[in-house]
């Protein structure tokens, strides 16, 4: 998958505008004298920390998940601008930063102009997953793009796990723990999502038909989750791929959505301020200066 951040597109557009402006200046260079520098020109004001935080609070995080098993690779457009290209089945993009507001979202087969989905979406300053669900053939489920709001808040000492049912030919399912038989998520239907917090550990998750305790699991998946981390498990593909519009077997695609301590670790890596224990005290500095004075006097005597 090739991911193109919308911010990069805006930077490229701005660069083109600057180049065009410079070209216009070159055409008029013989007619107008060069502009004199304004000695009183004030530098641009930098945003304060509070203003920067306020700006961040107005941004939405949006990612795209291609979960339609019989759909080809796709391009994704926001307000007619390509933001993601050649997204394959099972791919989940990084979060793209957008200002909160209304956007026209379109999906086309990769490299083509034909639109398979187009809708105006209202995006608030939250985090979202736009998931392409169902089938173009509509044998089991119609093609659609669902919007899921993502809770990326810190789960503390536990891990947050969400499961999205995106397997078109699968019935409602229960997600159980193989070790204990406990039900983690119950009666999860196609297009639905459920979220829960669990202790950090290794788990074997069983996928079973709902309302049938005696049924054998259709699949078991081994997952490991860490404290302070948010995950999404996308149940995708077909239970019966041989009879489906596409040969995409049932699978659980797990993504790591957010790690609570990432920002803290990044700050620590860039914090070069010595600890209090490493700061030289005044007495040590005085002793050092006295020693330097003694060395200078000694040197004078030798000379």
N, C-alpha and C positions, 0 to 999 in steps of 0.2 A: 504494500500500500504506500502511495505517495501522499504525504500529508502537507498541505499548504496552509500556513497560519494566516488568518484574515489580516492580522496586523502587518505581515510582510507584504500583502497585496496593497494595502493602503500606503505603505512606505514606497513601493515601486511606483504607484500612481503619482504620489507627491514628487518623486524624482523626475518623472516625465514632465510634470508641470514646470519644475525648476529649469530643466533643459530647454523647454519651449520658451520660457521667459528670457533665458540667456540668449537664445537665437534671435529673439525680437530685439534685444538690446544691440546685438551685433549689426543688424540691418540699419539701425538708426545712429550708428556710431559716428558717421560723417556729418550728420545734421545737427547733433546736439553735443555740447561739451560734456565731458565726464562729470558726474555729480561729485560735489565735494563732500568729504566726510563731515558728519555733524559732530563736533566735539562734545556737544551736550547730550548725545544719544545715550539713553539709559539702558543698561543691560536688562534682559528679561528676568522677571522675578521668578525665583524658584518656589515650588509648592512647599508649604510647611508640611510637617508630618501629619497633622490633623487633616489638612486639605488632601494629601495623598491618600489617607485612609478613607476619606469621604468619597474620593474618586473611585477607589477600589470597591466600595460598597455599592456603587452604581453599575458595576460590571456584572454580566452574566457569564457563566462558564457553560459552554454547549459542546457536546461531542456527538458523534454519529456512529451507530452500530448497524452493520449490514447483516440482518438475520433472516433474509428471505432466501430459502435454499435454491429456488429455481430461477432467481433473478441473476442477470449477468453482473459483471463489475460495473460500478456506477460512478458518475460524477455528481457532486452536490453543489448547488448554487444557493447563495444568499443575496437577495436583491440583485439577481442577474450576474453576480460576481462568483467565479468558481472558488470555493473554499477547500474542497477535497476532490481529488481526482483518482480514478481507477481503484475505487474501494471494492475489495473482494468480499465474498460471503464469509462471514465469521470475523471480519475485521472490526475493530472498535478503535476509533480515532482518539487522539489526545483532546483535552478540552480546549476549545477556541474561545478567546475573550471577545465578547460583544457588549456594546452598550445596551442597557435595558430598553426595550421598545418593541415595535412591530416590524416583522421581517417577512418577506416573501421567500419561501423555501421551495426549491425545485430539485427534483432528482431525474437524471437522464441516464440511459446506458452510456458507458464510458466512451468518450469520443464522438457521441452522436448528439443531435439536436432534439430528438423526440423526447418529450417529457412524460414520464410515467407517474409522477406525483408533483403536485403544485398546490401550495396552501399558504395562507398568511397566518403566521404564528405570533402570539403575544408573549414576549420573553421578559420576565421580571429579573431583578438582580439576585438570581439564585443559580443553582447548578442543575443542568438537565442532560438527559440522554434521549436523542431522537433515534428511534429504532425502526428500521424497515422490517415489517412483519408480514407473514402470510405468503401467498404465492401469486405470481403473475398468471399462472394457469387456473388458479382458484378452484383446484380440485378438492381441497380440504378447508382452506381459509382464504378470504380475499386479501389482496395486497393492500397494505396501509402503512402509514408512518405514525407510530405512537410516541407520545411525549411522556417521559418518566422524570419526576423531580428527584434529584439525588441528594441524600443526606450525607454530606462529607464532614460533619462535625466529629470531634474527637470522641471515640468510644471508650477512652480511658484505658483501664487495665484489660479490657476485653477486645474482641474483634467484632466488627459489624459485617454481617453477611446478608446479601440480598440475592434472591433467585428470581429470574424473569423467565416465564414459560413461553418459548417461541418455537416450539416444535409443532408444525401444522397438523400432523396426523396423530398426535398423542392426545389421549383423554386427559381429564383432570387428574393430577398426581399428588401424592404425598411424598415429602422428602423426610427420610428417617435415618437415624444413626445405626449403622450396622452393629456396633458393639453393644448397644443397649436396647435397640428397637424403639427408642423414644422418637416421637414425631417432631421434627423441627419446623416444617411447614406443611399445612394440611389443605387438601382440596384446592390446589393451585390450578386454575384453568388457563387455557391459551390466552396470551395477551395480558395476563395478570402478573403482579410482582408482590413478593412478601419479603419483609426484612426482620432480622433478629440479631441480638448481640449474644455471642458465645465466648467461653473462655479460650484463650490462645492455646492451640493444640493441633494435633494431627487427627483427621477424621476420615472415616469411610462413609460417604453419603449414598444412600440407596434411593433410587427413584422407583416408586410403586404406583400402580393404579389406585386412585382414591376410592375409599369406601370398600376396600377388599383386603382385610387383614391377612387372609390366607394366600394372596397372590404373591408369586415370586417377583423380586425386583427386576425391572426391565434392564437396569444398568446400575453399576456401583462405581463411584468415582472417589479417588483418594485426593484429599485436599489438606493443605497445611495453612493455618491462619495465625497471624501475629497480633500481639496486643497493640492497640492504638491505630489499627489499620482498617480501612473500609474496602470491602470486596463486593463484586457482582458476579454471580454465576448465570450465564446465559444458556438455557437449555435449548439447543438448536438441532436442526437436521430432522431426519425421518426415522421413526421406529421401523418402518418397512420400506427401505430405500429402493428395493427392487420393483415395487409397485408404485413408486412415486414419480412425479415429473422430473426429478433430478436425483442422481445417485449421491446423496449426501447423508451418511449415517448419523444416527443420534449421538450427540456429544454434549459435554458441559464445558463451555468456554469461560474461564475465570479471569477476571481482570482485577488489578489492584487500583482502586479508584483514588485513594488518598491515604497518606501516612502522616499521622499527627506530628511526629517529631522531625519531619524533614526540614521544616523551616527553622526549628531550633538548632538542628545540626548545622545548617547552612550558616546561621548567625555565629555559632561557635567557631566554625572554620575561619570566619573573617574577623574574629575578635582577637586582635594582637595585643590588647592591653595586658600588661603583666598582672598577675595576682598580687594581693596585698603582701603575701609572704616574699614575693620577688622584688618589691619596691625597696630601694635602698633607703635606710633611715638617715635622719639628719646627722646622728653621731658618726655613722660610718662615713658619710660624706666629709665631715669635718676632719676625721682622721686621715682620709685620703688627701685632702687639701694640705694638711700639716706635713704629710709625708712628701708632697711635691715641693713645698717650701724648703724643707730640709735638704732635699736633693739639689735644689737650685743654689742654696748657700754653700753646700759642699763643693759644688762645681765651681763657684766663684773662687774659693780658697785654692783649688788646684790650679786654676788659671793664674 
